[in-house]
Amino acid sequence: MIDERGARLYARLSIHRRHVDQAHAIVRQTLQVCRQPFVACSFGKDSAALLHLVMQHRPDIEARFIRWPETNLLGDYERVINEWKQRGARITILDLTRATLDEKTPGRWEALRNTSPADGQFVGLRADESRARTITLAAHGHLYRTAAGYWRSCPLARWTTLDVAAYVVTHNIPTLSAYTRHGFESRTSSRVPRAAHSIREQALQRLREDDPAAYQQLVDMFPEISSPF
């Protein structure tokens, strides 16, 4: 488990400092070509590190977050968002719903982009998260422009989970309490994943163990998840 102690030890290494310097360079490069970007933020560990990183260059950068009916049952998002606001973060919250947990919502990212005018976004995509993300970053690089002229920037592309953990603890960044309880390898989500995603059962089981009352509220909201694991 990657805990605070392990993260602080890693933060001393030159490889971590090099990765942080590279990320800052990507942010600077992005801001040279993109006039009005925002940070796509889930308030998980990656996007929290990303938001802090970008705010070092543009303190008034807008962070956009999609909130679902179950979001505040899945983690202490409200606390984290309030702490960010106290630090001066500009946060726009887009409230979305869906009829069932397995309903696909492909239009959510377009809705997030269209909340207000923007010509690009920073995202906390990292190659070491999955093979699919490795392929995506290999194909497009850390900064690319779509055919429609929209910029997508991934400053954390080459970071590992240890890099994220080290950056979070070094800068005392507001993050979900799940990382304190379960380590920085933990996967968090502001909505219940669709059944097709392998992390769904893990997320629900962890919620049931950590916060039985919140789990029961979730079952009341979405009875389809009440079957035993």
Summary of the structure (lengths in Angstrom):
residues: 229
radius of gyration: 17.6
end to end distance: 24.1
largest distance: 52.0
contacts: 680
relative contact order: 0.20
helix: 49%
strand: 11%
